Amino acid sequence: MANEHEHGILGFVEEVKSVFHGKREEYEEFIKDIDAFKTLMNDHRITRLPVQNFKGRMKKLLKGHNRLIFGFNAYMKDRRITLPIRQPVRGGHSNGQKKKKVEENCQLPWDLLDIILRNLDFDDLFQFGSVCKNWREFHKIYWRNFMASEEPLLIQWCAVKRSLNFFSLPHDKVYHSKMINNYFRFVYHGSSSGYFIMTRKDNSFILINPFTRRKMLINNSVFQVNFSYFSCKVLLAFSKGSKEFVLVVSCKNSDNLHVYQSRNLCWTAYSTPQKVVDFAVLNSIIYVVTDKASIGILSLKYANINFLELKSTPGVTSSRYWSHVGLVSCDGYLLVLNFMSKVTYNVYKIDFSTMDYVKLESLGDIAIFCVPPKRYYALSNPHMWGYENNSIYAIDVPCGKYRVYKGDNKKMPEFIIPGFKRSELPHPIYCRSKQRYIDWCFRHLQYEVDYTLVE
């Protein structure tokens, strides 16, 4: 499955082709090295040409096309082409005319704009809109690339500063957001489809996208939500081809699954013999898993769950604190995580061709991102975004850090779920001034559901 990074590269190539339409010689100069170009973009190495020669060829070809040069720089961050400052046009103008001409044509080099952007926070990016004439174009391209990035961001929390920030591990950069800090008094439950999902004391849900600044309020008088962090699991998905959305909620203090649909502005309770403990979206369908590892399809039309008739189901126990089942979707697969203890676990994929569980010996080109004790995300081709294949990245809540568990090509990583119970926390951990990680955020994901696929 092609990822956003590959789509971006192919889009850049198509843009070059469009610009040089009718200039066959120039375009052929570019296209004859396209294989090496894509290799360099993806793996930061080149096999056919020396890097400097390759960069020189690109600089010569793209000269005068700032948009294309910035596209090149966006993917080749270590081999950027420097853009000079554009000088104001000289001529026999009066001082007033000169000043007006300079203001109209004032441009900063795009390398400098790139430096400016990298030192701005989210709030600044929305407000800092009048740097120079070419700022808006530059910002649009930068923001599009930023939102398309599949790199997971760590969410940082600090009680004393009353702040929620984002941290990029590969780039060692913190993104601050004052807009999110205004909602610190609410309780955070999770991140889904780019939104922070929180609740107020009156049980209503607040949905905030810190990247687009969209906010939604969902009133709730149907069920009680404990006013504490992560007291329920949440999933936000949008209806395909519209702005309508679905919010799925599973609370610790309730055996029912609660689903809100914006198209009819109401909550619906789903009752099942087995407790639904997790859910995920695959191919525009919401799947659920129970505490007994049964897999079901959530019907939004008829408010029921259609359980799959699988040939076999692994024996699981969910009674003990560390024993549980999780569900994630990744790279076209539905993955079930079965933890038997803090150090023992299995990962299965659902084979829809045989309707059976298949135990995996390795994660392959997938990385699992964990928030103890029972929250999981998955990312395919993590090496494209600064992470390792066949690895588990776990937030160690007691230490306020993260841990990486790497496996080899033939077996799963040796994973130990970090401590999470209050009784396991050392005394200094409760220092409220400590900046700690609480969750992962996948800004590029927007789950979609299709009402026509499930009866």
DRENTORZA-891514 format. One record per residue: x, y, z of N, C-alpha, C in turn; residue in three letters. Coordinates in steps of 0.2 Angstrom, whole numbers, plus 5000, padded with zeros to 4 digits. Layout:
N
XYZXYZXYZALA/...
***
This chain:
455
500449945000500050005000500450065000MET/500350114995500750174995500650215001ALA/501150245004501050295009501050365007ASN/500950405012500850485010501550505008GLU/502050485010502750505008502850495001HIS/502650424999502750414992502350444987GLU/501650464990501250504986501450574985HIS/501750594990502050664989502650674984GLY/503050614984503650614979503350614972ILE/502850564971502550564965502150624962LEU/501850654967501550724966502050774964GLY/502650774967503150824965503350804958PHE/503450744956503750724950503150744944VAL/502550734946502050754941502050834940GLU/502150874946502150944945502750964941GLU/503350934941503850944937503650934930VAL/503350874928503150864922502650914919LYS/502250934923501750994921502051054919SER/502551074924502851134922503351134916VAL/503651084915504051074909503651044903PHE/503051044903502651024897502851064891HIS/503051024886503251064879503951074879GLY/504351064885505051064885505350994886LYS/505350954881505450884881506250874883ARG/506650914881507350904882507550914890GLU/507250974893507350984900507050924904GLU/506450904902506050854906506450794906TYR/506750774900507050714899507750714903GLU/508050774904508550784909508450764916GLU/507850774918507550754924507350684925PHE/506950664920506650594920507150534920ILE/507750554916508250494916508550474922LYS/508550524927508750504934508250494939ASP/507650484937507050474941507150414946ILE/507350364944507450304949507950324954ASP/508550354952508950374957508750424962ALA/508350474959507950524963507550494968PHE/507150444966506650414971507050384976LYS/507550344974507950314979508250354984THR/508550414982508850464986508250494991LEU/507650504988507150534992506950484998MET/506850424996506650375001507150355006ASN/507750335004508250305008508850355009ASP/508850415007509450465008510150425006HIS/510050395000510650364997510550364989ARG/511150364986511050364978511550314975ILE/511350274970511750224968512050244961THR/511750284957511950294950512350364949ARG/512250414954512550474953512850504959LEU/513450534959513650564965513150614967PRO/513050624974512550674977512650744974VAL/513250764974513350834972513150844965GLN/513350804961513150804954512350804953ASN/512050764957511350754956511050824959PHE/511250854964510950914967511050964961LYS/511650974958511851024953511351014947GLY/511250954945510750944940510050974941ARG/509850954947509150974950509151054950MET/509651084953509751154954509651194947LYS/510051164942510051194935509351184932LYS/509051124933508451114930507851154933LEU/507851164939507351194943507451274944LEU/507951294941508151374942507551414939LYS/507351464944506751504942506151474944GLY/506051414946505451384948505451374956HIS/505251424960505351424967504951374970ASN/504351364967503851314970504151244969ARG/504451224963504751164962505351154967LEU/505751204968506351204972506151184979ILE/505551224982505351204988505151134989PHE/504751114984504551044984505150994984GLY/505651014981506350974981506650974988PHE/506651034991506951044998506551015003ASN/505851005002505450975007505650905008ALA/505850865003505950795003506750785004TYR/507150835002507850825002508150875007MET/507950865014508150915019508850925020LYS/509250875018509950875019510350895013ASP/509950905007510250935001509850984998ARG/509651035002509251085000509551134995ARG/509251164990509451214985509351274988ILE/509851314989509751384992509451434987THR/508951474989508651524985508851594987LEU/509151634982509351704984508751744985PRO/508951804989508451854990508251894983ILE/507651904981507451934975507552014976ARG/507952044972508152114972507552154969GLN/507452214972506952254969507152284962PRO/506652294958506752314951507052384951VAL/507552394948507852464947507552504941ARG/507552574942507252604936507152684938GLY/506952724934506852794935506252814939GLY/506152784945505552794949505652844954HIS/505152884956505252924962505352884968SER/505552914974505552874980504952844982ASN/504352874981503752844983503652784979GLY/503752794972503652734968504152674969GLN/504752694971505252644973504952604979LYS/504752644984504552604990503952564989LYS/503452584985502952544983503152484980LYS/503652484975503852434971504252384975LYS/504652404980504952364985504452324989VAL/503952354991503452324996503152274992GLU/502952284985502652234981503052174980GLU/503652184979504052124977504552104982ASN/504452124988504852104994504852024995CYS/505351994994505351924995505951905000GLN/505851855004506351825008506551755005LEU/507151745005507351675002507051615006PRO/506851565002506451515005506751475010TRP/507451475010507851445015507751475022ASP/507651545022507551585028506851575030LEU/506351575025505651555027505651485031LEU/506051445028506051375031506251375038ASP/506751415040507051425046506551455051ILE/506151505048505651545052505151495054ILE/504851455049504351405051504551355056LEU/505151335056505351275060505451305067ARG/505451365068505451395075504851425077ASN/504251415074503651435076503251385079LEU/502751395083502251355086501651355082ASP/501151305083500551305079500151375079PHE/500151405085499751465086500051515081ASP/500751525081501151575077500951555069ASP/500951495067500851475060500151505058LEU/499651505062498951535061498951615061PHE/499351645065499351715066499951755062GLN/500451715060501051755057500951755050PHE/500551795047500351785040500551835036GLY/500951885038501151945034501951955034SER/502351905034503051905034503251945027VAL/503051915022503251945015502751915010CYS/502851935004502351924999502351844997LYS/502851814998502851734996502751695002ASN/502551725008502451685014501851645013TRP/501351665011500751625010500851565006ARG/501151565001501251514996501751465000GLU/502251485003502751445006502351405012PHE/501951445016501651415022501151365020HIS/500851375014500351325012500651255010LYS/501251265007501651195005501851165011ILE/502151205016502451175022501951145026TYR/501351175027500851145031500551085028TRP/500451085021500251025018500750965019ARG/501350975018501850925020501850905027ASN/501750955032501750935039501150895040PHE/500550905038499950865039499950795036MET/500350795030500350725027500850685030ALA/501250705035501850665038501450615042SER/501750555042501450495046501850485052GLU/502350535053502750525060502250535066GLU/502250485070501850495077502150555081PRO/501750595084502050645089501850615096LEU/502350625101502150615108501750675110LEU/501250665115500950715118501150725125ILE/501450785127501750795133501150835138GLN/501250815144500750845149501150875155TRP/500950925157501250955163500650995167CYS/500550975173500050995178500151065180ALA/500751085182500951145185500851205179VAL/501151185173501151235168500451235164LYS/500051185166499451175163499451175155ARG/499951135153500051135145500051065143SER/499851055136499850995132500251015126LEU/500850985125501250995119501350935115ASN/501650945109501850885105502650885105PHE/502850825104503550815104503750765098PHE/504250785094504450745088505050705090SER/505050645091505650605092506250615087LEU/506050595081506550595076506950665075PRO/506550725076506750785075506950825082HIS/506850795087506950815094506650885094ASP/506050895093505750965093505050965097LYS/504951015100504351025104503851075100VAL/503251055099502751105096502251125102TYR/502251185104501851215109501151235106HIS/500651225109499951255107499551285113SER/499551345113499151385118498451375117LYS/498251355111497551345110497251285113MET/497651225113497551165117497551185125ILE/498051225127498051235134497451275137ASN/497051305133496451335135495951285137ASN/496051215135495551165137495851115142TYR/496351135146496751095150496251075156PHE/495751115158495351095163494851035162ARG/494851015155494450955153494850895154PHE/494550835154494850775155495050745148VAL/495650725147495850695141495750615141TYR/495450595135495350515135495750485129HIS/495950525124496350495118496350545112GLY/496750515107496750555101496550515095SER/496150535091495850495085495650545080SER/495850525074495750565067495950635068SER/496550645072496850705073496550745078GLY/496050725081495650765086495850735093TYR/495950785098495950775105495250765107PHE/495050705111494450695113494450695121ILE/494050745124494050765131493250765133MET/493250765140492550775143492550825148THR/491950855149491850905154491550875160ARG/491450905166491150875172490450855171LYS/490050885166489350875164489350815159ASP/489850775158489850715154489850735146ASN/489850795144489850815137490550805135SER/490650795128491250775125491450845121PHE/492150855122492450915118492950885113ILE/492850895106493250865101493650925098LEU/494350925099494750985096495250955092ILE/495350985086495950965081496451025082ASN/496951015085497451065086497751095080PRO/497751055075498051065068497651105064PHE/496951095064496551135060496151185064THR/496151175070495751225075495051215075ARG/494851155072494151145072493951115079ARG/493351135082493051115088492351095088LYS/492151035091491551015091491350995098MET/490651005100490450995107489850945106LEU/489850885110489350835109489050825116ILE/488450845117488050845123487950765125ASN/487950755131487850685134487550685140ASN/486950655140486550645146486350575147SER/486650535143486450465142486850415147VAL/487450425148487950385152488450425156PHE/488650405161489150435166489850425163GLN/490250475163490950465162491350485168VAL/491750445170492250465176492650525174ASN/492650575178493050635177493850615178PHE/494150575175494850555175495150545169SER/495750555168496150545162496050465160TYR/495950455153495850385150495350345154PHE/494850375156494250335159493850295154SER/493950315148493650275142494050275136CYS/493950225132494250225125493750255120LYS/494050295115493750325110493950315103VAL/493550325098493650325091493250375088LEU/493550415083493150465079493250445072LEU/492750435068492750425061492250465058ALA/492450485052492050535048491650495042PHE/491050505041490650475035490950495029SER/491050445025491350445018490950495014LYS/491350545011491050595007490650645010GLY/490650655017490250705020490650735026SER/490350775030490650805036490350775042LYS/489850725041489550695047490050645050GLU/490050635056490550595060490150545065PHE/490550495067490350445072490850445078VAL/490650445084491150445090490950375094LEU/491450335094491350275098491650275105VAL/491250255110491550265117491450205121VAL/491950175124491950125129492150145135SER/491750145140491950165147492150105152CYS/492550125156492750075161492250055165LYS/491750095167491250085172490650065169ASN/490650045162490050025159490149965154SER/489749915154489849855149489549875142ASP/489149925142488949945135489449985131ASN/489349975124489650025120489250075118LEU/489450145118489050195116489350235110HIS/488850245105489050275099488650335097VAL/488950385096488650455094488650465086TYR/488150475083488150495076487850565075GLN/488250605072488050675071487450685066SER/487350635062486850645057486150635060ARG/486050605066485450605069485550635076ASN/486050665078486250695084486050655090LEU/486150595091485950555096486450495098CYS/486450475104486850425107486450355106TRP/486850305105486550235105486950185109THR/486650145113486950095117486950035114ALA/487549995113487649935110487749885116TYR/487349835117487349785122487549715119SER/488149685122488349625119488449575125THR/488449505124488549465129489249465132PRO/489749485128490449495130490649565129GLN/491049595134491149665134491649685128LYS/491449735125491849765119492449805123VAL/493049785121493649815124494049855120VAL/493949855113494349895109494049895102ASP/494249945098493949945091494449985086PHE/494349975080494749995075494350005068ALA/494650045064494350055057494750025052VAL/494449975048494849945042494349945036LEU/494649975030494249975024493550005025ASN/493450065029492850105030492350065034SER/492550015038492149975042492449975049ILE/491949985054492249985061492149915064ILE/492749885066492749825069492849825077TYR/492649785081492649785088492949715090VAL/493249715096493549645099493249645106VAL/493049585108492849585115493349555119THR/493249555126493749525131493849445130ASP/493449415125493549345124493849335117LYS/494049395114494449395107493949375101ALA/493249385103492749385097492849445093SER/492749445086492849495082492149515079ILE/491949575079491249595077491349655072GLY/490749665068490749725064490149775067ILE/490349835068489849885071489349905065LEU/488749895066488249915061487949985064SER/488050035060487850105062487050115060LEU/486850075055486150075053485650045058LYS/485849985061485349955065485549945072TYR/486049975074486349975081486449905084ALA/486749865080486949805083487649785080ASN/487949735083488649705081488549635078ILE/488849635072488749565069489449535070ASN/489449475074490049445075490249395070PHE/490949395068491149355063491249285065LEU/491049235061491149165062491849145060GLU/492249145065492949125064493049055065LEU/493549025062493648955063493948935070LYS/494348985072494648975079494749045082SER/494749045089494949105093495449085098THR/495949125099496449105104496149115111PRO/496349075115496149075122496449135126GLY/496049185128496249245132495949255138VAL/496249285143496049305149496049375150THR/495549415152495549485153495349505160SER/495349455165495149465172495749505176SER/496349485174496949515178497149585175ARG/497449625179497649695177498049695170TYR/498549645170498949655164498649605158TRP/498249565159497949525154497349555150SER/497449565144496949605140497049595132HIS/496549615129496549615121496549685118VAL/496949695113496949755109496849745102GLY/496549795099496449795091496649855088LEU/497049845082497349895078497249875071VAL/497249925066497249915059497849945056SER/498149915052498749935049498949905042CYS/499049945037499349915031498849865028ASP/498149875029497649835026497449775030GLY/497749765036497649715040497349735047TYR/496949685050496649695056497149655061LEU/497449685066497849645071497549645078LEU/497649585081497449575088498049565092VAL/498049605097498649595102498349565108LEU/498649505110498449475116498949475122ASN/498849505127499349515132499149465138PHE/499549415139499449365145499749395152MET/500249435151500549465157500949525155SER/501349545160501749605158502349595153LYS/502549525152503049505148502849455142VAL/502249435142502049385138501449405133THR/501549405127501049425122501149395116TYR/500549395112500549365105500149425101ASN/500349425094500049465090499749425084VAL/499149435082498849395077498549445072TYR/498449415066498049455061497449415059LYS/496949445057496349415055496349405047ILE/496449335045496449315038495749315036ASP/495449365032494749355030494649305024PHE/495149285021495149235016494949165019SER/495249155025495149085028494649095034THR/494549155036494149175042494449145048MET/495049165049495449135055495949175058ASP/496149165064496649195067497349175064TYR/497849215063498449195061498949225065VAL/499349185069499849205074500449235070LYS/500749295071501249325068501949305072LEU/502449285068503049275072503549335072GLU/503349385068503649455068503249505066SER/503349565068502949625066503149645059LEU/503749625056503949645049504049715049GLY/503749745044503849815043503249855046ASP/503149835052502649875056502949885063ILE/502749945066502949965073502349975077ALA/502349955083501749965087501950015092ILE/501450065093501550115098501050105104PHE/501350105110500950075116500850135121CYS/500250135124500150185130499850135135VAL/500250115140500050075145499450095149PRO/498950045151499149975150498749945144PRO/498349985141497849945136497749995130LYS/498250035127498050075121498650065116ARG/498450055110498950035105498750075098TYR/499350085095499250115088499750075084TYR/499750075077500150035073500350085067ALA/500950075064501250115059501550065054LEU/501450065048501850035043502350075040SER/502950035038503550075035503750125040ASN/503850115047504050165051504750195050PRO/505150155046505850185045505750245040HIS/505250255037505150315033505050375037MET/504850365043504750425048505150425054TRP/505750395053506250395059506150345064GLY/505750295063505650245068505850175065TYR/505950125069506150055067505650005066GLU/505749965061505249915059505349865065ASN/504749815065504749765070504949785077ASN/504649845079504849875086504149895089SER/504249895096503749925100503949985104ILE/503650045103503750105107503250115112TYR/503450115118503050115124503150175128ALA/502650215130502650265135502750235142ILE/503250255145503350235152503050285157ASP/502450285158502150335162502450345169VAL/502650295173502950315179503650355179PRO/504050345173504650375173504550445168CYS/504050455165503950505161504350505155GLY/504450445153504950435147504550385142LYS/504950365137504750315132505250265132TYR/505050205130505550145129505450115122ARG/505950095120505950055113506149985114VAL/505749945111505949865111505949845104TYR/506549825102506649805095506749725094LYS/506449705089506549635088506949615082GLY/507149555080507549545074507049525069ASP/507349505063506949485057506449425058ASN/506549385063506249325063505849315070LYS/505849365074505449355080505249425083LYS/504749425087504449485090504949515095MET/504849585096505249615101505049585108PRO/505549585112505449565119505149625123GLU/504549625125504249685127504049675135PHE/504149725139503849725145503449785146ILE/502849775148502349835149502549875155ILE/502749935154502949985159502449985165PRO/502649995171502250005177501750055176GLY/501150045178500550095178500150105184PHE/500150055188499750055194500050105199LYS/499650145203499850195207500350155212ARG/500150095214500550065219501250045217SER/501350045210502050035207502450095206GLU/502150155207502450215205502950235211LEU/503550255210503950285215503750355217PRO/503850375223503650435226503750495222HIS/504350505219504550565215504050575209PRO/503750525207503350525201502750575201ILE/502550585207501950625208502150695209TYR/502750715208502850785207502450815201CYS/502050865203501550885197501950925192ARG/502550955194502850995189503250955184SER/503250885184503550845179503250845173LYS/503650855167503350855160503350775159GLN/502750755157502750675155502350665149ARG/502550605146502150585140501550555142TYR/500950565138500350525140500050495134ILE/500250505128499950475122500350495116ASP/500050455110500350465104499850505099TRP/500050545095499550575090499750565083CYS/499350535079499450525072499050575068PHE/499350635066499050695063498750675056ARG/499050635053498850625046498250575045HIS/498050545050497550495050496850525051LEU/496350515046495650535047495250465045GLN/495050435050494650375048493950395045TYR/493750345040493150355037492750295037GLU/492050305038491650245038491150255032VAL/490950195029490450195024489850155026ASP/489250195027488650165029488350115024TYR/488550115018488250065013488649995014THR/489149995017489549925017489249885023LEU/488949905028488649865033487949875034VAL/487549815034486849815035486649805042GLU/
***
